[in-house]
Amino acid sequence: MTPTTNGPVPPRLSGDHGVALVEFALVLPLLIVLVLGVMEYGRTWGEKNTLVRSTQSAARTGATQGPDRYADYNALQSIEASLKALGNSTIERVVIFRADAADGQVPAACANLAIADNLSPKGIAASNCNIYSAAQVGFTGNPLTYFPGSSSCTGAWDAAWCPTARSRGTDVTDPDYLGVYVRVNYKSLTGILAAPTKDLTATSTFRLDPCITGVSCA
C-alpha cells in the first residue's frame, strides 16, 4: 500500500524567479537585434523601391523627349521631385547615358568617375554619358544658365552626350537607348548595419520613341 501525503504543497524554491530573469536577460538581446533587423530591412527596402521607381520615371521622361534640347533637364527634374520621398538617403550622382551595352548597364567609367558636388559640367564624351552631382540635381534656377542654346550643348551640363545628337531612328533604323543610373547613400536607421552607410543604386533603360514613316517626328 502506497502512503499518501495530505499536507501542504511546499512553496516554489526562491531561486526559480532568478532563473527566469537570467533566461530573459539571455534572450532579450536576440529579440532586440531581430526587431532592429526587421526595421532596418524594411526601411532599406522602401528606400530602394522609391529609388527604382524614380529612376524608371526619369528614363521614361528622357526617352520620350528624345532629341529635345532639355531632355536631360526634365529627367533631372523628375528625379529631384520623386526622390524627395527618401527619408534616410542622399543623392550621390545621376548618370544619363547612351545604353549601347547588351545588358543596358551604365559604363563603369561613368559610374565610378570621381566628381565634386558642385555646378560644374561633368561627363565623359567617349562613353556618351552626362554625370550630375547632388547639387546639379537640386538646382532650381534658370535652366538656360547651364543648358544654353537651342541646338548646341557646348559648355553645357549635358555636353558629353548632347540630347540633340540622339537618334530616334526610323522604321528600319534602330533608335538610341537612353539609360539613367542613380546612386544614393543610405544612412542606417537603427545602427545595426556593419557600416553606418551604404550605397543603393538603380538603373533603367528605355528606347527613344522611333520616327515612323508618314508620321511627324516634330
Kinemage of the C-alpha trace (Angstrom):
@kinemage 1
@onewidth
@group {chain A} dominant
@subgroup {mainchain}
@vectorlist {calphas} color= white
{ca met a 1} P 0.000 0.000 0.000
{ca thr a 2} L 1.417 3.367 -1.072
{ca pro a 3} L 1.362 6.031 1.615
{ca thr a 4} L -0.260 9.353 0.731
{ca thr a 5} L 0.544 12.835 1.923
{ca asn a 6} L -2.236 15.240 2.661
{ca gly a 7} L -0.061 18.029 3.961
{ca pro a 8} L 0.531 21.398 2.234
{ca val a 9} L 2.479 21.536 -1.048
{ca pro a 10} L 5.915 23.051 -0.427
{ca pro a 11} L 6.369 26.566 -1.879
{ca arg a 12} L 8.417 27.207 -5.075
{ca leu a 13} L 12.058 27.482 -4.471
{ca ser a 14} L 13.089 31.100 -4.224
{ca gly a 15} L 15.774 30.545 -6.880
{ca asp a 16} L 13.195 29.828 -9.640
{ca his a 17} L 12.494 33.537 -10.139
{ca gly a 18} L 16.177 34.218 -10.568
{ca val a 19} L 16.446 31.572 -13.264
{ca ala a 20} L 13.584 33.174 -15.233
{ca leu a 21} L 15.276 36.562 -15.085
{ca val a 22} L 18.542 35.097 -16.287
{ca glu a 23} L 16.820 33.353 -19.184
{ca phe a 24} L 15.025 36.581 -20.165
{ca ala a 25} L 18.297 38.509 -19.998
{ca leu a 26} L 19.877 35.990 -22.362
{ca val a 27} L 17.018 36.126 -24.858
{ca leu a 28} L 16.403 39.903 -24.758
{ca pro a 29} L 19.453 40.933 -26.865
{ca leu a 30} L 18.440 38.470 -29.568
{ca leu a 31} L 14.903 39.875 -29.619
{ca ile a 32} L 16.233 43.426 -29.861
{ca val a 33} L 18.544 42.511 -32.738
{ca leu a 34} L 15.658 40.754 -34.502
{ca val a 35} L 13.326 43.756 -34.162
{ca leu a 36} L 16.005 46.226 -35.270
{ca gly a 37} L 16.912 43.981 -38.189
{ca val a 38} L 13.302 43.885 -39.385
{ca met a 39} L 13.047 47.679 -39.079
{ca glu a 40} L 16.324 48.216 -40.961
{ca tyr a 41} L 15.420 45.780 -43.727
{ca gly a 42} L 12.005 47.346 -44.169
{ca arg a 43} L 13.427 50.851 -44.341
{ca thr a 44} L 16.145 49.847 -46.804
{ca trp a 45} L 13.615 48.035 -48.999
{ca gly a 46} L 11.373 51.106 -49.007
{ca glu a 47} L 14.218 53.442 -49.984
{ca lys a 48} L 15.366 51.072 -52.722
{ca asn a 49} L 11.838 50.771 -54.081
{ca thr a 50} L 11.471 54.556 -54.244
{ca leu a 51} L 14.831 54.812 -55.974
{ca val a 52} L 13.899 52.233 -58.624
{ca arg a 53} L 10.596 53.957 -59.421
{ca ser a 54} L 12.285 57.345 -59.626
{ca thr a 55} L 14.957 56.028 -61.989
{ca gln a 56} L 12.363 54.411 -64.236
{ca ser a 57} L 10.328 57.620 -64.370
{ca ala a 58} L 13.387 59.697 -65.260
{ca ala a 59} L 14.487 57.295 -68.011
{ca arg a 60} L 10.973 57.270 -69.449
{ca thr a 61} L 10.920 61.081 -69.436
{ca gly a 62} L 14.286 61.352 -71.171
{ca ala a 63} L 13.467 58.706 -73.778
{ca thr a 64} L 10.056 60.169 -74.569
{ca gln a 65} L 11.556 63.605 -75.191
{ca gly a 66} L 14.181 62.095 -77.485
{ca pro a 67} L 16.449 64.760 -79.053
{ca asp a 68} L 14.701 67.660 -77.326
{ca arg a 69} L 17.305 70.120 -76.050
{ca tyr a 70} L 16.024 69.906 -72.484
{ca ala a 71} L 15.576 66.138 -72.221
{ca asp a 72} L 18.247 65.808 -69.516
{ca tyr a 73} L 16.972 68.809 -67.599
{ca asn a 74} L 13.456 67.386 -67.442
{ca ala a 75} L 14.765 63.949 -66.458
{ca leu a 76} L 16.676 65.546 -63.580
{ca gln a 77} L 13.560 67.435 -62.511
{ca ser a 78} L 11.696 64.127 -62.412
{ca ile a 79} L 14.380 62.563 -60.212
{ca glu a 80} L 14.573 65.541 -57.865
{ca ala a 81} L 10.810 65.557 -57.349
{ca ser a 82} L 10.379 61.830 -56.798
{ca leu a 83} L 13.399 61.367 -54.511
{ca lys a 84} L 12.039 63.886 -52.019
{ca ala a 85} L 10.240 60.876 -50.544
{ca leu a 86} L 13.548 59.405 -49.406
{ca gly a 87} L 13.979 59.672 -45.674
{ca asn a 88} L 17.451 58.291 -44.963
{ca ser a 89} L 19.203 58.608 -48.324
{ca thr a 90} L 21.001 61.412 -50.131
{ca ile a 91} L 21.823 61.584 -53.835
{ca glu a 92} L 25.434 60.905 -54.791
{ca arg a 93} L 25.182 61.035 -58.577
{ca val a 94} L 22.920 60.687 -61.588
{ca val a 95} L 24.239 59.427 -64.923
{ca ile a 96} L 22.272 59.808 -68.163
{ca phe a 97} L 23.955 57.692 -70.804
{ca arg a 98} L 23.639 56.064 -74.184
{ca ala a 99} L 22.830 52.444 -73.353
{ca asp a 100} L 24.805 50.639 -76.046
{ca ala a 101} L 25.811 47.686 -73.871
{ca ala a 102} L 23.805 44.497 -74.323
{ca asp a 103} L 22.802 44.483 -70.655
{ca gly a 104} L 21.908 48.182 -70.671
{ca gln a 105} L 24.153 48.877 -67.688
{ca val a 106} L 25.918 52.164 -67.077
{ca pro a 107} L 29.554 52.285 -68.296
{ca ala a 108} L 31.866 51.668 -65.344
{ca ala a 109} L 33.868 54.805 -66.114
{ca cys a 110} L 30.716 56.921 -65.750
{ca ala a 111} L 29.564 55.239 -62.544
{ca asn a 112} L 32.962 55.454 -60.850
{ca leu a 113} L 34.385 58.776 -62.027
{ca ala a 114} L 35.344 60.952 -59.064
{ca ile a 115} L 33.206 64.096 -59.118
{ca ala a 116} L 32.818 67.188 -56.969
{ca asp a 117} L 29.411 68.122 -55.610
{ca asn a 118} L 29.176 71.424 -57.446
{ca leu a 119} L 27.583 73.017 -60.509
{ca ser a 120} L 30.457 72.500 -62.941
{ca pro a 121} L 29.856 70.344 -66.084
{ca lys a 122} L 30.724 66.662 -65.726
{ca gly a 123} L 30.636 63.735 -68.082
{ca ile a 124} L 32.668 61.501 -70.366
{ca ala a 125} L 32.172 62.166 -74.057
{ca ala a 126} L 33.955 58.942 -75.061
{ca ser a 127} L 31.377 56.968 -73.070
{ca asn a 128} L 28.383 59.119 -74.110
{ca cys a 129} L 27.380 59.890 -70.553
{ca asn a 130} L 26.401 63.033 -68.696
{ca ile a 131} L 27.140 62.932 -64.978
{ca tyr a 132} L 25.294 65.074 -62.455
{ca ser a 133} L 26.063 65.694 -58.786
{ca ala a 134} L 23.546 66.216 -55.990
{ca ala a 135} L 23.989 69.989 -56.328
{ca gln a 136} L 23.078 69.816 -60.007
{ca val a 137} L 20.050 67.598 -59.429
{ca gly a 138} L 18.774 70.002 -56.783
{ca phe a 139} L 19.401 73.122 -58.883
{ca thr a 140} L 16.271 75.262 -59.018
{ca gly a 141} L 17.454 78.253 -61.025
{ca asn a 142} L 17.039 79.159 -64.672
{ca pro a 143} L 17.844 76.069 -66.800
{ca leu a 144} L 19.231 78.302 -69.556
{ca thr a 145} L 22.144 79.034 -67.234
{ca tyr a 146} L 23.508 75.506 -67.579
{ca phe a 147} L 21.520 74.172 -70.555
{ca pro a 148} L 22.099 77.043 -73.015
{ca gly a 149} L 21.363 77.106 -76.732
{ca ser a 150} L 18.593 75.655 -78.845
{ca ser a 151} L 20.748 73.017 -80.530
{ca ser a 152} L 24.328 73.285 -79.274
{ca cys a 153} L 25.452 71.779 -75.965
{ca thr a 154} L 28.883 73.405 -75.913
{ca gly a 155} L 29.801 74.247 -72.329
{ca ala a 156} L 26.526 72.836 -71.001
{ca trp a 157} L 25.991 70.196 -68.334
{ca asp a 158} L 24.834 67.713 -70.974
{ca ala a 159} L 27.663 68.324 -73.465
{ca ala a 160} L 29.177 64.814 -73.139
{ca trp a 161} L 26.054 63.285 -74.761
{ca cys a 162} L 24.087 66.169 -76.198
{ca pro a 163} L 20.349 65.438 -76.432
{ca thr a 164} L 20.135 66.988 -79.895
{ca ala a 165} L 22.572 64.331 -81.160
{ca arg a 166} L 20.364 61.455 -80.019
{ca ser a 167} L 18.732 59.451 -82.772
{ca arg a 168} L 15.087 58.426 -82.810
{ca gly a 169} L 15.769 56.109 -85.731
{ca thr a 170} L 13.197 55.126 -88.343
{ca asp a 171} L 11.124 52.103 -89.289
{ca val a 172} L 14.298 50.299 -90.337
{ca thr a 173} L 16.925 52.073 -88.246
{ca asp a 174} L 17.178 51.372 -84.546
{ca pro a 175} L 16.819 54.426 -82.304
{ca asp a 176} L 19.188 55.114 -79.438
{ca tyr a 177} L 18.596 53.664 -75.996
{ca leu a 178} L 18.713 56.085 -73.095
{ca gly a 179} L 19.768 54.882 -69.671
{ca val a 180} L 19.551 56.543 -66.277
{ca tyr a 181} L 21.714 55.425 -63.363
{ca val a 182} L 21.157 56.836 -59.882
{ca arg a 183} L 23.223 56.206 -56.781
{ca val a 184} L 22.230 57.354 -53.320
{ca asn a 185} L 23.902 56.976 -49.954
{ca tyr a 186} L 21.660 55.285 -47.403
{ca lys a 187} L 22.207 56.097 -43.733
{ca ser a 188} L 21.415 53.285 -41.319
{ca leu a 189} L 18.176 53.878 -39.443
{ca thr a 190} L 18.998 51.741 -36.404
{ca gly a 191} L 22.791 51.500 -36.486
{ca ile a 192} L 22.592 47.740 -36.716
{ca leu a 193} L 24.416 47.595 -40.054
{ca ala a 194} L 28.105 46.790 -40.050
{ca ala a 195} L 28.714 50.112 -41.810
{ca pro a 196} L 26.763 53.254 -40.850
{ca thr a 197} L 26.036 53.990 -44.522
{ca lys a 198} L 25.714 52.016 -47.746
{ca asp a 199} L 25.197 52.822 -51.407
{ca leu a 200} L 21.917 51.988 -53.135
{ca thr a 201} L 21.780 52.064 -56.930
{ca ala a 202} L 19.216 51.691 -59.695
{ca thr a 203} L 19.450 51.667 -63.484
{ca ser a 204} L 16.671 51.937 -66.043
{ca thr a 205} L 16.834 51.931 -69.842
{ca phe a 206} L 14.260 52.995 -72.426
{ca arg a 207} L 14.350 53.223 -76.201
{ca leu a 208} L 13.726 56.626 -77.743
{ca asp a 209} L 10.367 56.783 -79.491
{ca pro a 210} L 11.143 55.958 -83.134
{ca cys a 211} L 10.131 58.043 -86.139
{ca ile a 212} L 7.533 56.164 -88.208
{ca thr a 213} L 7.213 56.779 -91.927
{ca gly a 214} L 4.335 59.158 -92.616
{ca val a 215} L 4.172 60.350 -89.013
{ca ser a 216} L 5.700 63.659 -87.962
{ca cys a 217} L 8.589 63.451 -85.519
{ca ala a 218} L 8.357 67.118 -84.609
